[in-house]
């Protein structure tokens, strides 16, 4: 039962990070969420087209 809720929480967190990334992708370089022992960090690395 606990694994079911943990999976749902991780899924919601991942979808939230993806949603925020798509909303602010032009201004985004790095997003970091830190809570107690856990840190989630998303870094956008890209090269501009010329």
C-alpha positions as CSV (number, residue, x, y, z in Angstrom):
1,X,0.0,0.0,0.0
2,X,2.8,2.4,0.9
3,X,4.7,1.7,-2.3
4,X,1.5,2.6,-4.3
5,X,1.4,6.1,-2.6
6,X,5.2,6.5,-3.0
7,X,5.0,5.8,-6.7
8,X,2.1,8.2,-7.1
9,X,4.0,10.9,-5.2
10,X,7.1,10.4,-7.4
11,X,4.9,10.5,-10.5
12,X,3.2,13.7,-9.5
13,X,6.5,15.3,-8.7
14,X,8.0,14.3,-12.0
15,X,5.0,15.6,-13.9
16,X,5.2,18.9,-12.0
17,X,8.9,19.3,-12.9
18,X,8.1,18.6,-16.5
19,X,5.2,21.0,-16.5
20,X,7.2,23.8,-15.0
21,X,10.0,23.1,-17.4
22,X,7.7,23.5,-20.4
23,X,6.1,26.7,-19.0
24,X,9.3,28.5,-18.5
25,X,11.7,26.8,-20.9
26,X,12.9,30.0,-22.4
27,X,14.1,31.3,-19.1
28,X,15.0,28.1,-17.4
29,X,18.6,27.0,-16.6
30,X,18.1,25.1,-13.4
31,X,15.3,24.0,-11.0
32,X,16.0,22.5,-7.6
33,X,13.6,21.2,-5.0
34,X,15.0,20.3,-1.6
35,X,13.2,18.6,1.3
36,X,14.8,17.1,4.3
37,X,17.1,14.3,3.0
38,X,16.0,14.5,-0.6
39,X,17.0,16.9,-3.4
40,X,15.6,16.9,-6.9
41,X,17.5,18.9,-9.5
42,X,16.7,19.5,-13.1
43,X,19.4,21.2,-15.3
44,X,18.7,22.3,-18.8
45,X,21.8,22.0,-21.1
46,X,21.4,23.1,-24.7
47,X,23.2,24.7,-27.6
48,X,21.7,27.5,-29.7
49,X,21.2,27.0,-33.4
50,X,23.0,29.4,-35.7
